[in-house]
């Protein structure tokens, strides 16, 4: 396979940091340019220009101009959530292969229009997810093997233990909005939207279906920054499927000190024959000693939640030392890119195609309605 | 999980351990409980869910204002509960089967810390003695 040219939309302090590194590291792809929409602010422009400089490629403002570059085969799309669907539709209509950041769009109806555009153009697409992690693949193998008998329920937790927890001041319930409009802030983001998509995506993939009804709650449990921006730091959803399967997903951001590794990352499968769990941090060695434990340093002013690799490094956030899992956590991003390029090379449909990724977007939108109404809502 | 005759003592000890750690202020305000329990035997009865919910009520200091149940109520059951201050819980029961030991796994998230209880997964023989002494 010839090396495919990758156009990166979005720069530093987005997931593009990781996606670009993955494409750059694989011999089947290379970065050709960084681009973004014209409506961005100076801060975002500067971060985009810095990613372009990192890979020694041009920065182009304006999606049409960037898509006109003849050497662009793949678009790695990390535009801000508010612009995301329009950018993806333009890329699909230009016939570009799509590697999409998650979730697909700010709301299900916009994600649906994106998926329609992808289907009409016939381009291959993949949304970044955890389906290519070793523990998720082990869970899928368990379902496919039939060793638990008929699947009854799936429970998935993805919580990121990052950021200085314990700062939330309001101990009351969160008042949720049924259709959130703003997602992009420097100090925080909507964590149920941004991280909840991982466990919801895993549940739907493992159940191989989309639920009909959800009951959800969101909260401001841990961080003052999320309260200030009216963005939830936590969400939990219970999902009911037509065939009687039940799934629950918990997603959010907890304090750095609240977990001995990167946070709870776990899938539990329940079948008629029993229950099995798949944990990202198992098997592991646990280490306790007189060595000084790592401490969370002063937060980076542009990224107090420790969301991005570049700012984590700049702030000097140390690696936690209690858990030493045998699996290599640092492979999760490159493994997903590698699986995407494998699909392109072998002519296979990616597991988490845009079409499949629509399910989690529908659940998230219904979950916000449920969290706002305090009642179950149809998907 | 120990046999039925020792179950209530076991749950009392578990409840006291969780509530004690919360009262010590180790995790700040309790905000979320994830309770996943594998059960020996044929049926997942309502009383199991009630027992777990009672412990959550002790942790949160009141009863929930919102509840949503799902599952067939026989082989598996899940309860989502929300308390008046917005704290919440997901309580699920499922068959243990031959491949795993019976017992609860609990994740209790507080505003400034967390507790994790792996039940019998860390060593069934020891756990079975709880409630006998």
Interface residues (C-beta under 8 A of the other chain):
Chain A: X147 X148 X152 X153 X155 X157 X159 X165 X166 X168 X171 X172 X173 X174 X215 X217 X219 X220 X221 X222 X234 X236 X238 X240 X244 X246 X248 X250 X254 X255 X257 X258 X259 X264 X268 X270 X271 X272 X273 X274 X275 X276 X277 X374 X376
Chain B: X27 X28 X29 X31 X32 X34 X36 X38 X66 X68 X70 X71 X72 X75 X76 X78 X80 X82 X84 X85 X86 X87 X88 X90 X92 X94 X95 X96 X97 X98 X99 X100 X105 X107 X109 X110 X111 X112 X113 X114 X116
